[in-house]
Amino acid sequence: MALHEQVRALLRTVIQREPPPFTSRVPARLERCETLGELGDLVFDIERYLLRSRRQRKLHEVMPLLREARELLGLGNTRVVGAGGEDLG
């Protein structure tokens, strides 16, 4: 499977487990991503949204998937810390 498709599959799983708001364009944006750079931007946008959202989330399920996507894209293994200081991946 091509790198592009591996990352796309990981992000689809994230979106299924933690659906964005009804008005979100994230699923359509994912399908329109043509470059690895666009996918990288989307990974960071999804992370930012999930961490800022006030809704109760299952971050421990999806943050490892986003970390794997970052690593596949060569964006490093940046550690993401939640508002309470806990390491989320």
N, C-alpha and C positions, 0 to 999 in steps of 0.2 A: 504494500500500500504506500502511495506517495506521501511524503511529509505533509503536504498541504491537506490531504484527506485525513491523515491521522489527527492533525490538530482540529480540523473541522468536526470529526467524530467526537473528540473529547468535548468540544464546546457544545455540540448537540446534546450530549449527556448532561452537561451542566445545566443547560436551558430546560431540559426535561425535569431534572431534580429540583431546580429552583427557578420556576417560570418567572419571567419578567412581568411587569404590569401589563394589563390588557392593551394599553396604548403603545407599548414598546415596539420599536422597530428592530430589535436585536435579532430575532429569527431571520427576517428578510435581509438584514445587513450581513449576517453570517453567510447566507447563500450567495450574496453579491461579492464577497471577498474574493479577489483574484490573486492577490500577492501575499507573501508571508508577512510583509510589513503591515498590510491591512488586518490580517489575522492577529498580529501582535497588538495593534492598537485596540482591537476588539477585546482581547484578553484583559488588558489593563482597564478598559471601560467597564467590563463586567465585574472585575474585582472591586473597582471603586464603588460601583452601584451596590454590590452586595454588602460591602463594609459600611456604607453610609445609610443603608435602608434601616428604617425603624422596625420593620416587620421581623418577627422571630424567624430565623433562618437555620438551616442545617449546614452551617459553614464547614464543619469538620468532614462532611461528605463531598463537598464540591471544591474546596480549596486545594486538596491534593491533585485534582484533575486539572485545575488552572495552573498549578505549579508545573505539572508534567507538560502542559501545552507551552508554558514559557520556556522550559528546558529544551523541548523539541525545536522551538523557534530560535534558540540561542540567546534568549533574553536573560539568562542567568536564573539562579534559584533564589531570587529575592524572597526573604522571609516576610510574611504578612502578619501583622499583629493587630488583634482586635481592640476595641475600645477599652476592654477590661485588662489589656496587657497580655492576654493569652496568645500563644503562637498558633496561627491558623494555617500555616503552611507556607 
